[in-house]
Amino acid sequence: MATHIVRELLDRNHDHTDALPAGYFDAVQTRQEPTVVSVSCSDSRVPQGGMFAVDEPGYLFTSSNIGNQVADEYEGEAVIDGNLMFPVHYTGTRVVAVVGHTRCGAVTAAYRWLTEDEAVDQPGVRKRVEELVPIVEDGLASDRVDADAEPAAVIDQLVEYNVERQVQFLLDHDALSDDVSVCGFVYDFHGTYGDVAGRTYAVNVDGEADPAAIRSALPEEYDEFVRSLLDSP
């Protein structure tokens, strides 16, 4: 038995409860009204709440999977994943954040599947990576990704391309009402977008992917948080 890991987790929980202020859960004991629902890659290096400094309960409804994917299949139809639709439909959440990250393993696997014929064997992982393959294939064929760059650079471009495609799927889907905003971000811990490790860069806001247009809608002090690796749409 992995009792040493159980002990470690319980010790970490002890630290967690010791750090909570009195009344931490008082406002959310009976209901939640999260402002944002985010879908992030489930990579262990990507702290979904931590990247936005969320230290209070009830603000961020979180969902994660490899490749930060927003779609699922139900009765042969592409639907919005229920982990995202639950807070939108039942708790009044009106902002969805799609968060990719540099050097994403799932995007890398899809890229290698296409360029090196390196398919994924494990069925559950294969299903998720296979869903990314058409997106990566489109990205490589587009004029927005430099497919001749070094593989790491190509993958980071494809990460952003994937975020855009996930955002667009949500915006195009009838199940998401027009009063719900969808934003795309990339969490950078490789120094790809800039020199601040762990910075989250806004790459898409309600379908707008032009950095100049996004910057113009924000106060000037946020200019450094808006970057893109892709050629303009």
Disulfide bonds with the S-S distance in Angstrom:
none
